[in-house]
Amino acid sequence: MKYEAPQNIIDELQQMFERVAISKFEEVRSSFVTYREALDFVRRQSHEAKWARNLVHEVVWDYVYDMFIREMNEAPMTR
């Protein structure tokens, strides 16, 4: 028998994930001067999470990395 979580729980988890990712993004963004430094840091965090087999942290850091890439593509000259 397959278990499916109620939609409200899935929605809450999605919102929590997004809040954590945005928080990490802002934290990293304010800590580094260049995108290169920020991306290197985020990539290292994702790699460490992968080796620690911490799937949640790995996914969050991968999402933060994607957020930086999107921001760079939208406004490449701002940082």
Sequence and secondary structure as in RCSB ss.txt:
>XXXX:A:sequence
MKYEAPQNIIDELQQMFERVAISKFEEVRSSFVTYREALDFVRRQSHEAKWARNLVHEVVWDYVYDMFIREMNEA
PMTR
>XXXX:A:secstr
      HHHHHHHHHHHHHHHHHHHHHHHHH SSHHHHHHHHHHHHHHHHHTT HHHHHHHHHHHHHHHHHHHH 
TT  
